[in-house]
Amino acid sequence: MDIDYKKLGFKCGLEIHQQLEGKKLFCSCPTINSSRESDVKFERKLRAVAGEQGQVDVAASHEMQKSRKFVYEANSEDTCLVEYDEEPPKQLNRAALETALKISLLLNATPVDEIQFMRKTVVDGSNVSGFQRTALIALDGNIETSLGTVRISTICLEEEAAQKLESKKDYVKYKLDRLGIPLIEIATDVDIKNAEHAKEAASKIGMILRSVDNVKRGLGTIRQDVNVSIEQGERVEIKGFQDLKSIPKVIDYEVNRQIFETENGKKLEKEVRKAEPNFTTSFLRPMPGSARLYPETDVSPVGIEKHYLDELKKNLPRLLSEKIGEIEKKHKLKNDLARELVDNEHFEKLIKKFSKLEPSLIANTLISIPKEIKSRLKLDPSSLVYDDFHEVLDYLHKGKVAKDVVIDLLVKKIKKEKIILEKYVPISDKDLEADIKDILEKRKGLNIGAYMGILMGKYKGSIEGKKLMQILKKLLK
C-alpha cells in the first residue's frame, strides 16, 4: 500500500561503512583478503566489560549470555599478532587517515582538531579483543539531494570486523583477513524523507566515496545501515543490505511492520534488525548505547594541523559526477554508459587511436557488448584485455570488418580461437546490390521481413542490418 511518510512521523538516517585500501589501521599488514588456506587457528571466549560510565552495554550483555566459543582462522600473509590480540596496536595508519579526511572535506564536514580513539565493546566474536577501535574525525557535513539537504552528523574512522564463516548454537567461526582494515563510517542526520530518498542519499554518498583514491571497490567493501522509526513506533537499526536497490523495499517493509505491531497493541523496543534477502527484517539484538564506549589507552591522540587541512583542500579530487558529465557531453554518450566508462582506463586511449570510429561505438564495444556476451551467450568476458579490444577495433577502423561482427570477434578472443578475416571481409556496395537483386528474383513475393531474415542469415553480421534494409527498400520500390 502507499505510505504517507509525513503523516506517520517517518524518521530515517543512514550509516555508510566503506573499506579503504593500503595497509591495515594499526599494523602494516596489507588489505588483500588472502584466499590462501589458513595457517593460523585459535579459539577465544569473550565477556563484556563496563564502559566509561561504569555500566555494561545492553547489546553486549545480550551477546555474552549466549556463552558461545569463537573459533578464528587466518593466513599469516595478511594478519599478524595485532589481529590476534597478542600485541598492542602499532601507530595509526596516516595514509588511511588522509583518505578519510579527504572524504570528510568532500562531504563538506569540519574535521576535529585532535583524533582520540575509543574502544567500543563488541562481544559477538567479530573482534578478537572484545572491542572495536573507533574515532570521530569530522562533524557537520552535508550533501544536496533532489529533496533538499541531508546533513552528515558524524564521520568516524575505525577498524573493520572479522568475516563470519559459520555460526552454530555453541560456537561461531571467523576469518581474520578483514579484521583491522580501515573503515570510514558516515552517519547522516534524520533528514531522509522517504524510502526512495534513502536510496538516493546512499547513492550520492557512494559516488563521493568512489571519487577518492585508496577506497576499496567491489562486493562486500561497502555496507549501508538504515535507522528507521515512525511516531508511534521505535527506532530500529537495519543491517545487512545487499545493494542500493533493496533499501526502499526493506524500509517500506519495516514501516509497515511497525504500523501493524502498534495497531495491534504491541509495545515496540529499540533494536537492531537484519535485512533479509526477501526484503523483510528479523531481530538481531537490542540497540546498543553509549555504555559500550570507553577510552583507548594504547593509541596516542593525533592532532590535525590547520596548514595540513589547507593543503588537502587545495588538492581534493574531482567528483565522479563531474567526470561523468564531462564524458557524457564530450563524447555525446548516454549517462548510464558514461557512468561505466568513468573508471575505464582503455576508453580515452582507444578514442585517440581510432579517430575514424564514433566514440559511442568504442564505448559499446567496451561496455555493452561484453554484457551481451555474458547474458545472451553465457560466456565470461572478464578475460578480455586491452589488446583484444584494440585488435578488434583496429579491424573495424581499417574497414576490414563491419561493426555487426564485433561481438563475434570478441567471442573468438574469449574462446582463444583464431580470427580468419577472410570470412568477414565486407562485400562492395555494387556486388551487394547485385546479390540482393538476384535473391529478389529467385524468391519473388515475400514480405520485407522475410527478405531481411534471408539476408541476415546469409551475411551473418558481415553487413550491417541498417545497410541491408536501405538497399532492400530501394529495390522493392
N, C-alpha and C positions, 0 to 999 in steps of 0.2 A: 504494500500500500504506500501511497505518497506520504512523506513525512514533513510536517510543518516544524522545522528545526527551531525557528524563533519562538513559536508558541510553547514548545516543550522546554525552553530554557537550556538548549543544547550548548554544551561547552566542550571544546576539543583542543588539544595541543599535541605536538609531535616531539618525539625524541629520535634523532637520526644518529646512528653509530657507524662510523666509517674507519676501516683499517688503513694504515699508512705503510708505505714501502720502506725498504732500507734495513736498518738494524732494529732489534727489539728495544723497548723503552728503557730498560735498566741493565742491559748486558749487550755484548757485541755479537750475539747470535743473529743469523740472518732470518728474515721473514719469508722463508721459502716454502714452508709447509711440505717438508720432505715426504716423499712417497716410499722411501726405503723401509724395510722391515725394522720394527722396533728392536733396539739393543739395550734398552733400559726399561726395567719394570719394578714397581714398588707399590706398597699399599699405605693408606692412612685412614684414621678416624678423626673427625673434626668436631669441635664444640664451639658454641657461640660465646663470645666474651662481652662484657658490658662496654657500652660506648662512652663517649666523653661525658655524657650526662649521668653515668652510673647505672643505666638500665640496659637490659638485653633487648635487642630489637625483636618485635613480634614475628617478623618473617623468618629471621634467623632461628628463633626458638622453634618455630613450626618445622623447619628443616631438620633441626637437631633431634626432635622427637622421633623421627623416622629411624634413627640409630643405624644408619647404613654404613657399610665399609666402602671406601673408594679405592679403585684399582687404577694405577696410572701406567701408561706406556709412552715411550718416547724414542726418538732416534737422536743420537749424540751429534748428528750433523747440524741440527737446528735447535738444540736445547743444551743447557748447562746446569751447574749447581744452583744458579739463581732460580730457574724454573722449578727445581726440585725442592726449593726452600731449605737448602743446605748451606747457603751462602748469602750474605746480605746483598742488596741491590748495588750495582755499580752507579756511576754518575748518570744523571738524566741525559738521554739522547737529544742533543741540541738540534740536530737536523729535523727530528720529528717535531720538536717544539716550534722551530721556524716554520715548518709546513702548516702546523695548526694555527700559528699567528697570522700567516698569510690568508688562510681561510677565514679567520675571525675578521680581518680587515675587509675582505670582500663581502662579508655579511654585515658590514657597517657597525661592527661591535667595537667596544672600547677595551683593550687589553688591561689586565690588572698590573699594578706596579711590581708586585712580588708574587711568585708562584709558590704555594705551600701545599705539599701533598698530604692527603688524609688517607686513612685506612677505612674502607667500607666493608663491614662484616658480611662475608658470603660463605655459608657452610653447606652449600649443596654439592660441594666437591669440585666445582668448576675452577677454583683457585686452590692450589695445594696448601697455601699458607693459612687459609680460612678467612682471607680478606683480599680486597682489590684496592690497589693504589690509584687514587684519582685526585685531580687538581683542577680548580677553577682557573681558567686562563683569560676569559673575556666576558663582558656583560653588555646588555642593552643594544643588541643589534637589530636588524630588520631586513625584510625582503618585501618587494612590491608584487602583488598578485592582481588578478582580474577583479577580485572582491575587496581590494584595499590592502593596507599594510598588515603584514604579520610580524609581530615583534619576536625577536630572538632573546629570550631572557638570560640564558647562560650557555657558555661553551666550555667544555671540560676536556682535559687530556688524561687518558687513563690506560690501564693495561687490559688487553683483550683476554677473555677467559679461555679455558681449555675446551676442546671439542668433545662432546659426548659421543661415545661409540655404542654403548649398551646400557640399558637400565633394567634392573631386576628388583625384586622386593627387598633383598638384603644387601645388594651392592650396586654400584654404578661404575662403569669403566670409562676412562677419559684418555684422550691422546693429547700430548702436551706441545705439539709443534706450534699451535696457535697461541698458546699462553704467553703473555708478555708482549705481543705485537702492539705497537702504538695504536690507540683508538681515540678518535675525536668524537665527542658526544655533543650534539647540538640540540638544545631544548627550546621549543617555541613557547610563547605565551598562549593563552586560550583565545586566540583570535580567529580560529578556524570556524567558518560559518556553516558548513555542511559537509557531507561525505565526499563529494567531488572536489570541494575546495581543499580538503586534506590531501588528496592525491596531487592536486596542482602545486600546493606548497611543498610537498615532499619532492616533487619533480624539479622544482626551481632550486631547492637546496642541493639536490643531487647534481644538477648542472653546474652549480658553483663549485662543488667539491671536485668534479671531474675537470674543472678549468685549471687546477693546480697540479704541478708535477709532484711525484712521490706519493700520490694517492693510489691505493690498490684498485684494480679493476677486476671484474668478473664475479661469478656466482659466489655468494657467501661472504663477500668483502664489505657489504653494506647491509644494515638492518634498520628497519623502521619500527618503533613502538608508538602506539597511539593511546593517549589518555582521553577517555570519553565519560561524560556524565549528562544527565538531564535533571531538571529541577526537582522532580520527585524521587530520583534515584540516588546513586552514589558514584564517586569517581572510580573508574576501572582502568587499569593499565593493560593494554592488549599487546602481547609479544608474539613474534614468530611469523610476521608477514613474509610471504614468499616473493611477492613482486608488487609494484605500484598498483597494478590493475585490481588487486584483491582488496585494497584499502577501503574503497567505498562500500563494497559488499559486506565486509566484516563490520564496519562501523554501523551500517544500517541494521544488520542482524543484532548487534549489541544494543542499539537504541530500542528496537522492538522487544528484545528480551527484557530490558529494564521496564518498559511500559507494561508488558504482560505481568511481570512479577509484582510491580507496585499496584496494579489494578486488582490483583488477587490477594492483596493484603500482606505480602511478604516484605519484611524489612531488609533492605539491601545493605551489604557491608562493603567498605573499600577493599579491593582485592586486585590481584594480578591474574589475568586470564590469558590463555593461549589461543592464537588464531589457528583454527583447524583447516585442513585442505578443502573442506566443503563450505568454507566461509562462515562457520559457526564459531563460538568461543567456548572454552572449558576452563574450570578453576585450576589455578596453579598453586597459589599461596596467598596469605594475607598481604596487604600493601605494606611495604617496608617504610620506616620513618627515619627521623634524624638520629634516633638512638643507635643506629648501626655505625655511626661515624666516630672516629677518634684519631688523634694526631699520628702522623707517620714520623717516627724518630730516626729512621735510617737514611732518609733522603734530605739533603740540605735545601733550604729555600733558594729560589733562583730569582734574582732581580731582573726586571725588564727596563733597560735604559731608554730614555726618550730618543736619543740620537739613533739607536738601533731600530726603533719603530719607524722613525722618519725615513731611514734607508729602505726598509721593507716597503713602505708606502710608495716610494718612488719607483720601485721595481715590481709592482704587483702584476701578475699575468692577466692577459685579456680574458674576458669571459667567453666560454664556449658559444653562448648565444650570439655574441658579436661575430665570432669567426664563422658560424653557420650562416648568419645573414649575409656576410661578405661573399661566401662561396655561392650562395643562392643567387645573389644579384649579379656577380661577376660572370658566372657560367650559365645563367638562366635555367637553374635546376629547381625542382620541387623541394619544399622544406624537408620532407622525410629523407630524401636522397642526400641532400646537403648535410643533414644531421649525421648520417652514417659515414660521410666522407671526411668529416672534420678531423678525425684522427688517422685517416688513411695516408700512409707515407708514400704510396705509389701514385696517387691521383695527379698531383701537380707535375711530377716528373713525366708522366705519360702524356699529359696535356701539352707540355713543351716539346716533347719528342715527336708527337703525331699531330702537327698543326692542321692537317687537312681534315681530320676527323672531328665531328661535333663533340664537345665536352659531355653532352648527355649520353652519347654512345659509349664513351670511355667509362663514364660513371656507371651505366647499366652493366657494362662488362665486368666491372669490379664488384658491384654490389648485387644487382637484381638477378643476373644470370646464375651466379653461384647459388643463390637462394632457390631458384627454379630447379637447378640440378639436384639439390638436396630434397626438395619437397616432391617434385614430379618424378624424378628418375631414381630417387633413394640412394644417391651416391654422396660420399663425403667430400666436399670441395676444400676442406682445410689444408690439403696437401698442395694446393695451387700457390705458387710463389710469384714474385715479380717477373722473373724470366718467362714464365708461362704466359702471363698476360701480355708481356712485351712482344713475344713471338707471334701470338695470335693477332694482336692489333697491328703489328708490322705487315702481316699478310694483307690485312684489310686496307691499311694505308697505301700500300703499293698496288692495290686493285687486283690482287691475286685471288681473293675470295670475296663473296658477298657477305653482308652483315648477318644474314639469316643463318649462316653456318657457324657463327662464333660459338654457340652452345655446343655444337658437335665437336668442334676442335678442342674446346676446354674439357669435354668429356674424355676425349682421347688422351689429353695430358694427364687427367686423373687416373686413367686406366693404364698409363705408361705405354700406349700404343703409338706406332709410327704414323705421322701425318703424311699422306700421299696427296700432294697439292693438285695433281692432275685430275683427281676426282671432283675437285671443287672449282676448277677454272671457269670463270663466267663466260657464257656464250655471247657473241657480239649481238648488238641490237638487231642488225639485219638478219642474221641467222635465226635469232629467237623469233622474230615476227614470222619468218617463213615457216618455221617449225610449228608455230601455233596455228597458222593458216592451214597447214597440212592436217592437223588434228581436227580442226573445224570441218574440213571437207570429208574426212573419214567418219566423223561421229556427229552427223547432222541432227538437228532437232533437240539437243539437250539444253537445259537452262544454264545460266551463267555460273551458278553454284557448282553444278556437275562438272563443267569445264575446268573450273578452278581446282576442284578436287583432283582431276586427272593431271593437271599441270603441276600442282604442288607435289603430287606423288612422283612425277617424273623427274623434277628438278631437285627434290629433296633438300630445299634450302639454299641451293646454289644461286637461285634467282630470288630476289625479294618479292614477296607476295603482292606488295603495292604495285610493283612494276608489271607483274603478270596481269593484274586486274586492269591496269591502264591500257595495255595492248589488247586485251580481250574486249573491253568496251569499245575501243576504236574499230576493231574488226567486225564486231557484231552489229554495228550501226546499219 
